[in-house]
Amino acid sequence: MQILVVDDDALAAEMIGAVLESEGYQPLLAESAIEGMEQLNANPDVGLVISDMNMPLINGIEFFRELREQGNQLPFILLTGDDPKQAQQQEAGLDACILKDFNLDTSLPGLVSEVLNKR
């Protein structure tokens, strides 16, 4: 399954991509929400979106809202350096919100499986 990773920090995106690859997923990387939209339009087989919260121009929640306004109902995981509960409360429609920290290599795979199994 292809998973779109949107993060303006190239190093973080590469690390997330490596974690996803180790779990058998095919990560597609985008450096902005705009590039993420382009990736989604070019790759209809994407099954999940993982996006950073704090990005220039369009943040992760704005990206999520734009997808929903366009009728895109893909599962969406938001990564944040702040309190994930606060971000989840700000946008209740998110499938999940996780702290973007050094434990992502162990916490993200289980969360991806959990979100995909809900669908």
C-alpha positions, 0 to 999 in steps of 0.5 A: 500500500502506498502512504503519502508522507507530507513533511517540510523537514526532509530528514524527518520525512525520510525517517518516516518513509524508512519506518513505513518501508520496514513495515512493507508500505510504499511511502510517497514523500511530499515537502508541502501540502501543495505537493501532497495534493499533487501526489494524491492526484498522480497516485490514486492508490494512496491508502493513507496520509501522514502529515506534519502539523507545522508546515509553512503556507498550509499546516497539517490541519488545513491540509486535512480540511482541504482534503475533506472539502474536496471529498477525499476521505483517506485515513489521515494521521497528523504528526505534531511536536505539540500536545497531540490531544489538543490537536485532536480536539481542534479537529475531531475528524482526524483518524489519529494524532501522534507526537512527532518525537524520537519514538516514531519508529516504534509508535507509528507502525502500530498506529498505522495498522490501527487506523487502517484496521478501523476502515 
